[in-house]
């Protein structure tokens, strides 16, 4: 299956390691290498199995929800648990 990341960008779900919120990535100095090409409007970083970064201005929640069959399996910030 493929994930539409916005701006006509499609990524393979089989090669995707993670979909991360830019603001969350900024919280740790260990993630600095992922922030090199970030622009002001960018909201999401998608990392693939080759450690390539796909940057999107669509929110990570929106991108993740596009891929879900069961929407109950989304991380919730309110209770910090998998539903």
MMTF fields as JSON, N, C-alpha, C and O atoms, coordinates in Angstrom:
{
  "mmtfVersion": "1.0.0",
  "mmtfProducer": "UNKNOWN",
  "numBonds": 331,
  "numAtoms": 332,
  "numGroups": 83,
  "numChains": 1,
  "numModels": 1,
  "chainsPerModel": [1],
  "groupsPerChain": [83],
  "chainIdList": ["A"],
  "bondAtomList": [4, 2, 8, 6, 12, 10, 16, 14, 20, 18, 24, 22, 28, 26, 32, 30, 36, 34, 40, 38, 44, 42, 48, 46, 52, 50, 56, 54, 60, 58, 64, 62, 68, 66, 72, 70, 76, 74, 80, 78, 84, 82, 88, 86, 92, 90, 96, 94, 100, 98, 104, 102, 108, 106, 112, 110, 116, 114, 120, 118, 124, 122, 128, 126, 132, 130, 136, 134, 140, 138, 144, 142, 148, 146, 152, 150, 156, 154, 160, 158, 164, 162, 168, 166, 172, 170, 176, 174, 180, 178, 184, 182, 188, 186, 192, 190, 196, 194, 200, 198, 204, 202, 208, 206, 212, 210, 216, 214, 220, 218, 224, 222, 228, 226, 232, 230, 236, 234, 240, 238, 244, 242, 248, 246, 252, 250, 256, 254, 260, 258, 264, 262, 268, 266, 272, 270, 276, 274, 280, 278, 284, 282, 288, 286, 292, 290, 296, 294, 300, 298, 304, 302, 308, 306, 312, 310, 316, 314, 320, 318, 324, 322, 328, 326],
  "bondOrderList": [1, 1, 1, 1, 1, 1, 1, 1, 1, 1, 1, 1, 1, 1, 1, 1, 1, 1, 1, 1, 1, 1, 1, 1, 1, 1, 1, 1, 1, 1, 1, 1, 1, 1, 1, 1, 1, 1, 1, 1, 1, 1, 1, 1, 1, 1, 1, 1, 1, 1, 1, 1, 1, 1, 1, 1, 1, 1, 1, 1, 1, 1, 1, 1, 1, 1, 1, 1, 1, 1, 1, 1, 1, 1, 1, 1, 1, 1, 1, 1, 1, 1],
  "groupList": [{"groupName": "UNK", "atomNameList": ["N", "CA", "C", "O"], "elementList": ["N", "C", "C", "O"], "formalChargeList": [0, 0, 0, 0], "bondAtomList": [1, 0, 2, 1, 3, 2], "bondOrderList": [1, 1, 2], "singleLetterCode": "X", "chemCompType": "L-PEPTIDE LINKING"}],
  "groupTypeList": [0, 0, 0, 0, 0, 0, 0, 0, 0, 0, 0, 0, 0, 0, 0, 0, 0, 0, 0, 0, 0, 0, 0, 0, 0, 0, 0, 0, 0, 0, 0, 0, 0, 0, 0, 0, 0, 0, 0, 0, 0, 0, 0, 0, 0, 0, 0, 0, 0, 0, 0, 0, 0, 0, 0, 0, 0, 0, 0, 0, 0, 0, 0, 0, 0, 0, 0, 0, 0, 0, 0, 0, 0, 0, 0, 0, 0, 0, 0, 0, 0, 0, 0],
  "groupIdList": [1, 2, 3, 4, 5, 6, 7, 8, 9, 10, 11, 12, 13, 14, 15, 16, 17, 18, 19, 20, 21, 22, 23, 24, 25, 26, 27, 28, 29, 30, 31, 32, 33, 34, 35, 36, 37, 38, 39, 40, 41, 42, 43, 44, 45, 46, 47, 48, 49, 50, 51, 52, 53, 54, 55, 56, 57, 58, 59, 60, 61, 62, 63, 64, 65, 66, 67, 68, 69, 70, 71, 72, 73, 74, 75, 76, 77, 78, 79, 80, 81, 82, 83],
  "secStructList": [7, 3, 3, 3, 3, 3, 6, 6, 3, 3, 3, 3, 6, 6, 6, 3, 3, 3, 3, 3, 3, 2, 2, 2, 2, 6, 6, 7, 4, 4, 4, 4, 4, 4, 4, 6, 6, 7, 7, 6, 6, 7, 7, 3, 3, 3, 3, 3, 6, 6, 1, 7, 3, 3, 3, 3, 1, 1, 7, 2, 2, 2, 2, 2, 2, 2, 2, 7, 1, 1, 6, 6, 1, 1, 3, 3, 6, 6, 6, 6, 3, 3, 7],
  "xCoordList": [0.837, 0.0, 0.889, 2.044, 0.344, 1.082, 0.399, -0.81, 1.211, 0.727, 0.872, 1.953, -0.22, -0.166, 0.274, -0.442, 1.455, 2.03, 1.73, 2.154, 1.009, 0.727, 1.661, 2.705, 1.285, 2.1, 2.527, 3.652, 1.607, 1.84, 2.977, 3.616, 3.234, 4.274, 3.608, 2.702, 4.072, 3.567, 4.748, 5.816, 4.555, 5.605, 5.038, 3.841, 5.91, 5.495, 5.346, 6.231, 4.23, 4.065, 5.0, 5.319, 5.436, 6.36, 7.774, 8.539, 8.12, 9.465, 9.512, 10.585, 8.35, 8.273, 8.587, 7.983, 9.525, 9.895, 9.032, 8.585, 8.792, 8.003, 7.503, 8.08, 6.409, 5.819, 5.802, 5.132, 6.546, 6.775, 6.354, 6.489, 5.849, 5.507, 6.807, 7.651, 6.979, 8.197, 8.446, 9.584, 7.402, 7.562, 8.099, 8.889, 7.691, 8.192, 9.653, 10.435, 10.024, 11.408, 12.336, 13.476, 11.866, 12.681, 13.011, 13.926, 12.305, 12.505, 13.806, 14.243, 14.424, 15.638, 16.789, 16.62, 17.952, 19.14, 19.575, 20.247, 19.207, 19.567, 18.924, 19.398, 17.868, 17.132, 17.547, 16.904, 18.592, 19.007, 19.224, 18.944, 19.715, 19.993, 18.735, 18.805, 17.578, 16.326, 15.766, 14.823, 16.33, 15.799, 16.544, 16.227, 17.517, 18.347, 17.563, 17.884, 16.555, 15.827, 14.418, 13.591, 14.14, 12.806, 12.569, 13.425, 11.383, 10.957, 9.897, 9.432, 9.528, 8.601, 7.241, 6.671, 6.714, 5.381, 5.367, 4.293, 6.53, 6.592, 6.104, 6.442, 5.305, 4.693, 5.087, 4.999, 5.522, 5.742, 7.037, 7.42, 7.703, 8.868, 8.549, 8.169, 8.712, 8.524, 9.911, 10.614, 10.306, 11.615, 11.418, 10.582, 12.208, 12.09, 13.221, 14.084, 13.204, 14.16, 15.601, 16.53, 15.798, 17.144, 17.573, 18.59, 16.803, 17.043, 16.892, 17.481, 16.108, 15.763, 14.582, 13.725, 14.545, 13.459, 12.577, 13.061, 11.296, 10.307, 9.625, 9.101, 9.627, 9.085, 7.767, 7.647, 6.775, 5.45, 4.885, 5.218, 4.024, 3.346, 1.959, 1.174, 1.657, 0.418, 0.713, 1.792, -0.234, 0.009, 0.209, -0.362, 1.023, 1.304, 0.03, -0.133, -0.86, -2.119, -2.941, -3.519, -2.993, -3.746, -3.126, -3.844, -1.813, -1.148, -1.375, -1.676, -1.235, -1.443, -2.884, -3.132, -3.828, -5.232, -5.607, -6.568, -4.88, -5.122, -4.783, -5.303, -3.925, -3.448, -4.199, -4.038, -5.013, -5.641, -6.92, -7.756, -7.048, -8.299, -9.171, -10.385, -8.531, -9.224, -8.771, -7.668, -9.599, -9.214, -9.063, -8.616, -9.419, -9.285, -7.843, -7.545, -6.949, -5.567, -4.634, -3.527, -5.078, -4.283, -3.845, -4.625, -2.592, -2.095, -2.879, -3.158, -3.234, -4.004, -3.167, -2.668, -3.014, -2.233, -2.892, -2.203, -4.216, -4.939, -4.578, -4.412, -4.457, -4.158, -2.832, -2.469, -2.109, -0.797, -0.807, 0.121, -1.838, -1.961, -2.434, -2.977, -2.212, -2.787, -4.217, -4.479, -5.134, -6.551, -6.911, -8.064],
  "yCoordList": [-1.17, 0.0, 1.243, 1.195, 2.33, 3.579, 4.63, 4.594, 5.566, 6.629, 7.952, 8.273, 8.721, 10.039, 11.035, 11.267, 11.618, 12.528, 13.99, 14.868, 14.265, 15.639, 16.097, 15.489, 17.177, 17.757, 16.729, 16.759, 15.818, 14.773, 13.829, 13.26, 13.657, 12.751, 11.474, 11.513, 10.348, 9.039, 8.234, 8.21, 7.572, 6.727, 5.333, 5.166, 4.354, 2.978, 2.738, 3.095, 2.135, 1.831, 0.71, 0.607, -0.118, -1.218, -0.726, -1.386, 0.417, 0.957, 2.09, 2.609, 2.472, 3.56, 3.057, 2.093, 3.708, 3.371, 4.158, 3.608, 5.434, 6.246, 7.523, 8.045, 8.016, 9.297, 10.155, 9.826, 11.261, 12.04, 13.491, 14.074, 14.057, 15.464, 16.256, 15.91, 17.3, 18.106, 18.686, 18.698, 19.162, 19.749, 18.726, 19.079, 17.497, 16.441, 16.131, 15.905, 16.12, 15.853, 16.942, 16.656, 18.172, 19.301, 19.214, 19.897, 18.406, 18.334, 17.641, 17.777, 16.904, 16.178, 16.564, 16.63, 16.817, 17.128, 15.943, 16.127, 14.737, 13.533, 13.514, 12.807, 14.27, 14.286, 15.427, 15.659, 16.125, 17.309, 17.021, 17.877, 15.833, 15.503, 15.468, 15.645, 15.24, 15.217, 16.614, 16.773, 17.607, 18.968, 19.859, 21.043, 19.324, 20.132, 20.831, 21.968, 20.192, 20.75, 21.212, 21.394, 21.404, 21.807, 23.288, 24.138, 23.568, 24.95, 25.313, 24.451, 26.55, 27.053, 26.351, 26.104, 26.027, 25.428, 23.902, 23.299, 23.275, 21.815, 21.29, 21.83, 20.229, 19.674, 18.241, 17.792, 17.506, 16.07, 15.634, 16.142, 14.672, 14.019, 12.527, 11.911, 11.962, 10.528, 9.948, 10.396, 8.951, 8.324, 6.94, 6.165, 6.63, 5.313, 4.398, 4.803, 3.168, 2.162, 2.491, 1.91, 3.405, 3.811, 5.096, 5.693, 5.518, 6.73, 7.997, 9.028, 7.925, 9.11, 9.798, 9.143, 11.101, 11.879, 12.47, 13.083, 12.276, 12.906, 13.94, 13.606, 15.182, 16.271, 16.72, 16.865, 16.939, 17.31, 18.451, 18.606, 19.25, 20.314, 19.86, 20.673, 18.578, 17.985, 17.418, 16.869, 17.544, 17.074, 15.563, 14.824, 15.123, 13.689, 12.91, 11.787, 13.478, 12.811, 12.561, 11.487, 13.54, 13.397, 12.307, 11.473, 12.307, 11.296, 9.905, 8.972, 9.757, 8.448, 7.993, 6.822, 8.893, 8.507, 8.082, 7.333, 8.536, 8.115, 6.645, 6.017, 6.1, 4.732, 3.708, 2.505, 4.168, 3.251, 2.62, 3.282, 1.341, 0.655, 0.751, 0.932, 0.626, 0.713, 1.987, 2.03, 3.013, 4.311, 4.288, 5.277, 3.202, 3.108, 2.832, 2.843, 2.586, 2.26, 3.436, 3.278, 4.597, 5.817, 6.257, 6.215, 6.68, 7.19, 8.433, 9.276, 8.546, 9.683, 10.499, 9.954, 11.766, 12.636, 12.802, 12.95, 12.777, 12.989, 11.951, 12.293, 10.707, 9.673, 8.97, 8.046, 9.382, 8.832, 7.309, 6.645, 6.778, 5.327, 5.001, 5.846, 3.768, 3.27, 2.884, 2.137, 3.376, 3.082, 1.736, 1.314],
  "zCoordList": [0.0, 0.0, 0.0, 0.422, -0.47, -0.528, 0.336, 0.56, 0.811, 1.673, 0.926, 0.432, 0.844, 0.233, 1.305, 2.279, 1.116, 2.11, 1.819, 2.571, 0.743, 0.362, -0.733, -0.965, -1.411, -2.491, -3.532, -4.031, -3.851, -4.862, -4.492, -5.377, -3.22, -2.745, -2.246, -1.414, -2.769, -2.367, -1.83, -2.441, -0.684, -0.113, 0.145, 0.382, 0.094, 0.335, 1.832, 2.609, 2.241, 3.664, 4.104, 5.288, 3.186, 3.523, 3.791, 4.494, 3.24, 3.426, 4.449, 4.755, 4.976, 5.941, 7.342, 7.814, 7.997, 9.374, 10.352, 11.359, 10.073, 10.99, 10.363, 9.409, 10.924, 10.522, 11.779, 12.759, 11.743, 12.953, 12.791, 11.715, 13.854, 13.933, 14.072, 14.899, 13.283, 13.311, 14.704, 15.173, 15.36, 16.693, 17.695, 18.57, 17.581, 18.464, 18.179, 19.103, 16.908, 16.509, 17.038, 17.405, 17.082, 17.556, 19.045, 19.505, 19.796, 21.244, 21.654, 22.796, 20.739, 21.082, 20.156, 18.938, 20.736, 19.939, 19.089, 18.073, 19.484, 18.731, 17.346, 16.456, 17.158, 15.898, 14.975, 13.952, 15.319, 14.576, 13.085, 12.246, 12.753, 11.353, 10.497, 9.281, 11.129, 10.385, 10.13, 9.354, 10.767, 10.688, 9.704, 9.591, 8.999, 8.101, 6.998, 6.652, 6.442, 5.295, 5.639, 4.746, 6.916, 7.35, 7.049, 7.295, 6.508, 6.277, 7.311, 8.056, 7.356, 8.379, 8.361, 9.424, 7.196, 7.092, 7.192, 7.2, 7.267, 7.313, 8.654, 9.708, 8.599, 9.806, 10.085, 11.228, 9.064, 9.218, 8.548, 7.494, 9.196, 8.615, 8.546, 9.541, 7.354, 7.163, 6.906, 6.0, 7.7, 7.565, 6.965, 7.43, 5.909, 5.291, 5.754, 6.532, 5.266, 5.716, 5.343, 5.905, 4.413, 4.016, 4.722, 4.367, 5.716, 6.498, 5.665, 5.991, 4.593, 3.817, 4.488, 5.082, 4.391, 4.985, 3.895, 2.943, 4.055, 3.199, 4.077, 5.14, 3.646, 4.449, 3.842, 2.626, 4.704, 4.237, 5.066, 6.242, 4.44, 5.18, 5.645, 6.131, 5.499, 5.999, 7.386, 7.61, 8.322, 9.687, 9.725, 8.923, 10.667, 10.808, 11.118, 10.643, 11.894, 12.221, 10.958, 10.795, 10.074, 8.822, 7.95, 7.398, 7.822, 7.004, 7.572, 6.827, 8.884, 9.512, 9.347, 9.06, 9.523, 9.42, 8.003, 7.827, 6.997, 5.618, 5.403, 4.481, 6.238, 6.049, 6.879, 6.674, 7.808, 8.757, 8.229, 7.613, 8.482, 8.224, 9.472, 9.386, 10.627, 11.903, 12.612, 13.159, 12.609, 13.175, 14.687, 15.269, 15.332, 16.785, 17.208, 18.403, 16.26, 16.589, 16.378, 15.863, 16.771, 16.65, 18.033, 18.984, 18.144, 19.414, 19.785, 18.932, 21.048, 21.522, 22.507, 23.491, 22.257, 23.128, 24.499, 25.509, 24.53, 25.789, 26.85, 28.021, 26.453, 27.462, 27.186, 27.914, 26.161, 25.849, 25.76, 26.221, 25.181, 25.007, 23.593, 22.882, 23.222, 21.983, 22.276, 23.22, 21.49, 21.706, 21.119, 21.203]
}
